[in-house]
């Protein structure tokens, strides 16, 4: 049976990309990106403090930078899960949509989906 692309997308429950994906991505990733910027600034300030001989301040700034790094990673993990769930809610087990995920996030989801498929066979 010949099915055109649009009919196939409708049959499998494909979700549109473009503006809706961009809005979803921005709404879930913005806070994580803010933590990344703060982390980067703290790490640069820590290097400056260290080079000026203020090792105590350098350590404090570095510790705060690591805290923002951990928060950034946690928020990206949460964002990836939210994006994945919204993009794949109506798709079948053998179809996966990785739009909006970072490469490492997409690989993890693909590996998990592959395991799920193998476990059902």
C-alpha positions in Angstrom: 0.0 0.0 0.0 1.3 3.4 -1.0 1.0 5.9 1.8 2.2 9.5 1.3 4.3 11.2 3.9 1.6 13.3 5.4 -0.7 10.4 5.8 2.0 8.3 7.4 2.8 11.2 9.8 -0.8 11.3 10.7 -1.1 7.5 11.1 1.8 7.3 13.6 0.8 10.5 15.5 3.8 12.6 14.5 4.1 15.9 16.3 4.9 19.0 14.3 8.3 20.7 14.6 9.1 24.3 14.0 7.7 27.1 16.2 5.9 24.7 18.6 9.1 22.7 19.2 11.2 25.9 19.5 8.8 27.3 22.2 8.8 24.0 24.1 12.6 23.9 24.0 13.0 27.5 25.2 10.4 27.1 28.0 12.2 24.0 29.4 15.8 24.9 28.8 16.0 28.6 29.7 16.7 28.2 33.5 19.3 25.6 32.8 21.1 27.9 30.4 21.0 30.7 33.0 22.7 28.4 35.4 25.4 27.6 32.8 26.1 31.4 32.3 26.4 31.9 36.1 28.6 28.8 36.4 30.9 30.1 33.6 31.2 33.5 35.2 32.0 32.0 38.6 34.6 29.7 37.2 36.3 32.7 35.3 36.2 34.7 38.5 37.7 31.8 40.4 40.6 31.7 38.0 41.1 35.4 38.3 41.1 35.2 42.1 43.5 32.3 42.1 45.9 34.1 39.8 45.8 37.1 42.1 46.7 34.9 45.0 43.3 34.9 46.7 43.0 31.1 47.0 40.2 31.2 49.6 38.0 33.3 47.3 39.0 31.1 44.3 37.8 28.0 46.2 34.5 29.7 47.2 33.8 30.8 43.7 34.7 27.4 42.3 32.4 25.7 44.8 29.5 28.0 43.8 30.3 27.3 40.1 30.1 23.5 40.7 26.7 24.0 42.5 25.3 25.9 39.4 26.8 23.2 37.2 24.9 20.5 39.1 21.7 22.5 39.0 22.1 23.0 35.3 22.5 19.3 34.6 19.5 18.5 36.8 17.4 21.0 34.9 18.6 19.8 31.5 17.7 16.2 32.6 14.2 17.3 33.6 13.8 19.4 30.5 14.8 16.4 28.3 12.3 14.2 30.0 9.5 16.8 29.6 10.3 17.3 25.9 10.6 13.6 25.3 7.2 12.9 27.0 5.4 15.6 25.1 6.9 14.7 21.7 6.3 10.9 22.1 3.0 10.8 24.0 1.0 9.6 21.0 3.7 7.6 19.1 3.9 3.9 19.0 6.7 1.8 20.6 8.5 1.5 17.2 8.5 5.2 16.5 10.6 7.7 18.5 10.9 11.5 18.2 14.2 12.9 19.5 13.6 16.5 18.4 14.6 19.0 21.1 17.0 16.7 22.9 20.7 17.2 23.1 22.8 14.4 21.5 23.6 12.6 24.7 20.0 12.8 25.9 18.8 11.4 22.5 21.2 8.5 22.7 20.0 7.5 26.1 16.4 7.6 25.0 17.2 5.6 21.9 19.0 3.0 23.9 16.1 2.8 26.4 13.6 2.4 23.6 15.7 -0.3 22.0 15.8 -2.2 25.2 12.0 -1.8 25.6 11.4 -3.1 22.1 13.8 -6.1 22.7 11.9 -6.9 25.9 8.6 -7.1 24.2 9.7 -9.5 21.5 
